[in-house]
Amino acid sequence: MKNNKTRFLISALAGLCLATPTLAAERYVTIGTGGQTGVYYTGGQSICRFLNRAQVQPPIKCNATSTAGSVSNIVALNGGEYDFGFIQSDHQYKAQKGLAPFDKLGPQTKLRTLFSLQSEILTIVARKDSGIDTIEDLKGKRVNIGVPGSGSRDTVDEVMAAEGWTNASFSLAAELKPAEMAAALGDNNLDAITYVVGHPSGAIQEALVNVDAQLIPVTGPAIDKLLSKAPYFSKESIPGGIYPGVDAPVPSIGGKAVLATMSSTDPELVYQLVKSVFDNLERFKRLHPAFKDLKAQDMIKVGLTAPLHEGAVRYYKEQGWM
């Protein structure tokens, strides 16, 4: 009996020793996304599902976490907090050049791109009883300008500067999260909300369904001047027919969403992530309406204001795309 117990203990310890290297070899990956109502969050969760199912050794364990968005994701990438992060192409450009809001970090020359995704468009929703019909009408109103540290807020700050406004130009400059905006608009605590997002967006849908509101065009002399000096912005339109009461396209400005990393990230890890997305691209496109028009050839070229990571290049060359 004693010998049997001894043999059992030895076998258990041997099994533990054999199992330990496998556990230690697992690679853990974190993707910084955005608010839980936004496209970034859906994209991150979807990519992690693909990556977690990849038949690779050692296994990859991926987690996509909700964040404040582009600006905070870039700071986190620089600090090694995240392995990958969704960012707006304009913030990718600014980070590369060391422009505000990244001037304290300095030029992020080690920032790398994997691919771009949907267009990210500055979207303004205003209550119809607010007297807001143009972007100039926002002055003196109660406006949600966005969460500090988010890409959306940085874009709104640029538009405000172009218009010659500060926070004091509004009767209220709120800093609500995307998930809180529609309720505040519906409760008449705000006149307008702003959000840089891919469309269709759950947060914008909620505001237009539950509130007597309208989309406001982002046009005018100040916007034209901003576009002339900011190469990372382009003219965009929110498509008609995707929100109730919005039948025609609404002009605005924006850029592309980009999945980014740092040059130091393991090329094999980047390769496997890119492979997991493009090998499942048709399925990926069905996971959110904002992804439905994605094309592989555009994703590896359009909106890339930082160099491609070598791991991504390896996959694209294998596919004959480069």
C-alpha positions as CSV (number, residue, x, y, z in Angstrom):
1,M,0.0,0.0,0.0
2,K,2.8,2.3,0.9
3,N,4.6,1.5,-2.4
4,N,1.4,2.3,-4.3
5,K,1.1,5.7,-2.6
6,T,4.7,6.5,-3.4
7,R,4.3,5.5,-7.0
8,F,1.1,7.7,-7.3
9,L,2.9,10.7,-5.8
10,I,5.8,10.3,-8.2
11,S,3.5,10.0,-11.1
12,A,1.5,13.1,-10.1
13,L,4.7,15.1,-9.7
14,A,6.0,13.9,-13.0
15,G,2.7,14.9,-14.7
16,L,2.9,18.3,-13.1
17,C,6.5,18.8,-14.3
18,L,5.5,17.8,-17.8
19,A,2.5,20.1,-17.8
20,T,4.3,23.2,-16.6
21,P,6.3,23.9,-19.8
22,T,3.1,23.8,-21.8
23,L,1.4,26.3,-19.5
24,A,4.5,28.6,-19.5
25,A,4.7,28.5,-23.2
26,E,1.3,30.0,-23.8
27,R,1.5,33.5,-25.3
28,Y,-0.8,36.1,-23.8
29,V,-1.9,39.0,-26.0
30,T,-3.9,42.1,-25.1
31,I,-5.6,44.3,-27.6
32,G,-6.7,47.9,-26.6
33,T,-10.0,48.7,-28.2
34,G,-12.5,51.5,-27.3
35,G,-15.9,52.0,-25.7
36,Q,-18.1,48.9,-25.5
37,T,-20.7,50.5,-27.8
38,G,-18.1,51.2,-30.5
39,V,-16.7,49.4,-33.5
40,Y,-13.2,49.0,-32.0
41,Y,-14.5,46.8,-29.2
42,T,-16.4,44.5,-31.6
43,G,-13.3,44.3,-33.8
44,G,-11.0,43.5,-30.9
45,Q,-13.3,40.8,-29.5
46,S,-13.7,39.2,-32.9
47,I,-10.0,39.2,-33.6
48,C,-9.3,37.5,-30.3
49,R,-11.8,34.8,-31.0
50,F,-10.1,34.0,-34.3
51,L,-6.6,34.1,-32.7
52,N,-7.7,32.0,-29.7
53,R,-8.9,29.3,-32.2
54,A,-5.7,29.3,-34.3
55,Q,-4.1,25.9,-34.5
56,V,-0.6,27.1,-33.5
57,Q,2.0,26.0,-31.0
58,P,2.5,27.4,-28.5
59,P,-1.2,28.5,-28.1
60,I,-2.1,32.2,-28.1
61,K,-4.5,33.5,-25.5
62,C,-5.9,36.9,-26.6
63,N,-7.9,39.4,-24.6
64,A,-9.5,42.6,-25.9
65,T,-10.1,45.2,-23.3
66,S,-12.3,48.3,-23.4
67,T,-10.3,51.6,-23.3
68,A,-10.8,55.3,-23.8
69,G,-9.7,54.9,-27.4
70,S,-6.9,56.0,-29.8
71,V,-4.8,58.3,-27.7
72,S,-4.8,56.1,-24.6
73,N,-4.1,53.1,-26.8
74,I,-1.0,54.7,-28.3
75,V,0.3,55.7,-24.8
76,A,-0.3,52.1,-23.6
77,L,1.5,50.6,-26.7
78,N,4.5,52.8,-26.0
79,G,4.5,51.7,-22.3
80,G,4.1,48.0,-23.1
81,E,0.7,47.7,-21.5
82,Y,-0.9,46.4,-24.6
83,D,0.5,44.4,-27.5
84,F,-1.9,45.8,-30.1
85,G,-4.3,48.7,-30.2
86,F,-7.0,50.3,-32.4
87,I,-6.2,53.9,-33.3
88,Q,-7.4,56.5,-35.7
89,S,-5.1,57.1,-38.7
90,D,-4.8,60.8,-37.8
91,H,-3.5,59.9,-34.4
92,Q,-1.1,57.4,-35.9
93,Y,0.3,60.3,-38.0
94,K,0.5,62.6,-35.1
95,A,2.2,60.0,-32.9
96,Q,4.8,59.3,-35.6
97,K,5.6,63.0,-35.8
98,G,5.5,63.6,-32.1
99,L,2.7,66.2,-32.5
100,A,0.2,67.0,-29.8
101,P,-1.3,65.2,-27.9
102,F,1.9,63.0,-28.2
103,D,4.4,65.8,-27.9
104,K,5.4,64.8,-24.3
105,L,6.0,61.2,-25.5
106,G,8.1,62.4,-28.5
107,P,8.0,60.9,-32.0
108,Q,6.7,57.3,-31.9
109,T,9.0,56.1,-34.7
110,K,8.6,52.5,-33.5
111,L,4.9,52.5,-34.1
112,R,3.9,49.9,-36.7
113,T,0.7,49.1,-38.6
114,L,-1.0,45.7,-39.3
115,F,-3.9,46.9,-41.4
116,S,-6.7,49.5,-41.6
117,L,-10.4,48.9,-41.2
118,Q,-13.5,51.1,-41.5
119,S,-13.7,54.9,-42.0
120,E,-13.9,56.8,-38.8
121,I,-16.2,59.9,-39.2
122,L,-16.8,62.8,-36.9
123,T,-20.5,62.6,-36.1
124,I,-22.6,65.3,-34.5
125,V,-26.1,64.6,-33.3
126,A,-28.2,67.5,-32.1
127,R,-31.7,67.8,-30.6
128,K,-34.1,69.3,-33.1
129,D,-35.3,71.8,-30.5
130,S,-31.8,73.0,-29.8
131,G,-31.6,75.4,-32.7
132,I,-28.5,73.6,-34.0
133,D,-28.4,73.1,-37.8
134,T,-24.8,73.8,-38.6
135,I,-21.5,73.2,-36.8
136,E,-21.2,77.0,-36.1
137,D,-24.5,76.7,-34.1
138,L,-22.8,74.6,-31.5
139,K,-21.2,77.7,-29.9
140,G,-23.0,78.6,-26.7
141,K,-24.8,75.3,-26.5
142,R,-24.5,72.2,-24.2
143,V,-22.2,69.9,-26.0
144,N,-20.6,66.6,-25.2
145,I,-17.0,67.0,-26.5
146,G,-15.9,63.5,-25.4
147,V,-13.7,61.6,-23.0
148,P,-10.2,63.1,-22.4
149,G,-7.6,60.7,-23.8
150,S,-9.9,59.4,-26.6
151,G,-9.2,59.8,-30.3
152,S,-12.7,61.3,-30.6
153,R,-11.9,64.0,-28.1
154,D,-8.7,64.9,-29.9
155,T,-10.4,65.3,-33.2
156,V,-13.1,67.5,-31.6
157,D,-10.4,69.6,-30.0
158,E,-8.9,70.2,-33.4
159,V,-12.2,71.2,-34.9
160,M,-12.8,73.5,-31.9
161,A,-9.4,75.1,-32.5
162,A,-10.1,75.6,-36.2
163,E,-13.4,77.3,-35.2
164,G,-11.6,79.5,-32.7
165,W,-13.4,77.9,-29.7
166,T,-12.4,76.7,-26.3
167,N,-14.4,74.8,-23.7
168,A,-15.6,78.1,-22.4
169,S,-17.3,78.7,-25.8
170,F,-20.0,76.3,-24.8
171,S,-22.6,76.8,-22.0
172,L,-21.6,73.2,-21.0
173,A,-18.6,71.2,-22.3
174,A,-19.5,67.6,-21.1
175,E,-17.0,64.7,-21.1
176,L,-19.3,61.7,-21.1
177,K,-18.5,58.3,-22.4
178,P,-20.2,57.1,-25.6
179,A,-22.5,54.8,-23.7
180,E,-23.8,57.8,-21.7
181,M,-24.4,60.2,-24.5
182,A,-27.8,59.2,-25.9
183,A,-29.4,59.2,-22.4
184,A,-28.1,62.6,-21.6
185,L,-29.4,63.9,-24.9
186,G,-32.8,62.3,-24.4
187,D,-33.0,63.8,-20.9
188,N,-32.4,67.2,-22.3
189,N,-29.2,67.6,-20.3
190,L,-27.3,68.2,-23.6
191,D,-28.1,69.9,-26.9
192,A,-25.6,67.9,-29.0
193,I,-23.2,65.0,-28.8
194,T,-20.0,64.4,-30.8
195,Y,-18.4,61.1,-31.6
196,V,-15.7,59.9,-34.1
197,V,-16.9,56.4,-35.0
198,G,-17.5,53.9,-37.8
199,H,-21.0,53.6,-39.1
200,P,-23.5,52.2,-38.3
201,S,-22.9,52.9,-34.6
202,G,-25.0,51.6,-31.7
203,A,-24.5,54.9,-29.8
204,I,-25.6,57.0,-32.7
205,Q,-28.5,54.7,-33.5
206,E,-29.7,54.9,-29.9
207,A,-29.6,58.7,-30.0
208,L,-31.6,59.0,-33.3
209,V,-34.1,56.4,-32.3
210,N,-34.9,57.6,-28.8
211,V,-34.5,61.4,-29.3
212,D,-36.0,63.8,-31.7
213,A,-32.6,64.6,-33.2
214,Q,-30.7,65.0,-36.4
215,L,-27.2,64.6,-37.8
216,I,-25.3,67.9,-38.3
217,P,-23.0,68.4,-41.3
218,V,-19.3,69.1,-40.5
219,T,-18.7,71.7,-43.2
220,G,-17.7,75.4,-43.6
221,P,-14.7,77.7,-44.1
222,A,-13.0,76.6,-40.8
223,I,-13.3,72.9,-41.8
224,D,-12.0,73.6,-45.3
225,K,-9.0,75.4,-43.7
226,L,-8.4,72.5,-41.3
227,L,-8.5,70.0,-44.2
228,S,-5.9,72.1,-46.2
229,K,-3.3,71.8,-43.4
230,A,-4.1,68.4,-41.9
231,P,-3.1,65.6,-44.3
232,Y,-4.4,63.0,-41.9
233,F,-8.0,64.2,-42.4
234,S,-10.2,63.7,-45.5
235,K,-13.7,64.6,-46.5
236,E,-16.1,61.8,-45.6
237,S,-19.8,61.2,-45.6
238,I,-22.1,59.3,-43.1
239,P,-24.1,57.1,-45.5
240,G,-27.8,57.7,-45.9
241,G,-30.3,55.0,-45.2
242,I,-28.6,53.4,-42.2
243,Y,-30.3,55.6,-39.5
244,P,-34.0,56.5,-39.1
245,G,-34.8,59.8,-40.7
246,V,-31.3,60.1,-42.3
247,D,-32.1,59.4,-46.0
248,A,-29.2,61.3,-47.7
249,P,-25.4,61.2,-46.9
250,V,-24.3,63.8,-44.3
251,P,-20.9,65.4,-45.1
252,S,-18.1,65.4,-42.5
253,I,-14.4,64.6,-42.0
254,G,-12.5,61.6,-40.8
255,G,-9.9,59.0,-41.5
256,K,-9.4,55.2,-41.1
257,A,-9.3,53.0,-38.1
258,V,-6.0,51.1,-37.9
259,L,-4.7,48.2,-35.8
260,A,-1.3,49.1,-34.6
261,T,1.6,47.6,-32.6
262,M,5.3,48.4,-31.9
263,S,8.3,47.3,-34.0
264,S,9.5,45.2,-31.1
265,T,6.4,42.9,-31.2
266,D,7.3,39.3,-32.1
267,P,7.0,39.0,-35.9
268,E,5.6,35.5,-35.6
269,L,2.8,36.8,-33.3
270,V,2.0,39.6,-35.7
271,Y,2.0,37.1,-38.6
272,Q,-0.5,34.8,-36.8
273,L,-2.9,37.6,-35.9
274,V,-2.9,39.0,-39.5
275,K,-3.3,35.4,-40.8
276,S,-6.2,34.7,-38.4
277,V,-8.1,37.9,-39.7
278,F,-7.5,37.5,-43.5
279,D,-8.0,33.8,-43.5
280,N,-11.4,34.6,-42.0
281,L,-12.1,37.9,-43.7
282,E,-15.5,37.1,-45.1
283,R,-16.6,36.0,-41.7
284,F,-15.0,39.0,-40.0
285,K,-16.9,41.3,-42.4
286,R,-20.2,39.9,-41.2
287,L,-19.5,40.6,-37.5
288,H,-20.3,44.3,-37.7
289,P,-22.1,46.3,-40.5
290,A,-19.1,48.8,-40.5
291,F,-16.9,46.0,-41.8
292,K,-19.1,44.9,-44.7
293,D,-17.3,46.8,-47.5
294,L,-13.7,45.9,-46.4
295,K,-11.3,44.8,-49.1
296,A,-8.0,43.2,-48.4
297,Q,-6.1,45.3,-51.0
298,D,-7.4,48.5,-49.4
299,M,-6.7,47.3,-45.8
300,I,-3.0,46.9,-46.4
301,K,-2.6,50.3,-48.1
302,V,-5.3,52.9,-47.3
303,G,-4.9,55.0,-44.1
304,L,-1.5,53.6,-43.1
305,T,0.4,56.6,-41.8
306,A,3.0,54.3,-40.1
307,P,5.1,51.5,-41.6
308,L,3.7,48.0,-41.8
309,H,5.1,45.5,-39.2
310,E,7.5,42.9,-40.7
311,G,5.2,40.1,-39.5
312,A,2.3,41.6,-41.5
313,V,4.5,42.1,-44.6
314,R,5.5,38.4,-44.5
315,Y,1.8,37.3,-44.7
316,Y,1.0,39.8,-47.4
317,K,3.9,38.7,-49.5
318,E,2.9,35.1,-49.1
319,Q,-0.6,36.0,-50.5
320,G,1.0,37.9,-53.5
321,W,-0.4,41.2,-52.4
322,M,2.9,42.9,-52.2
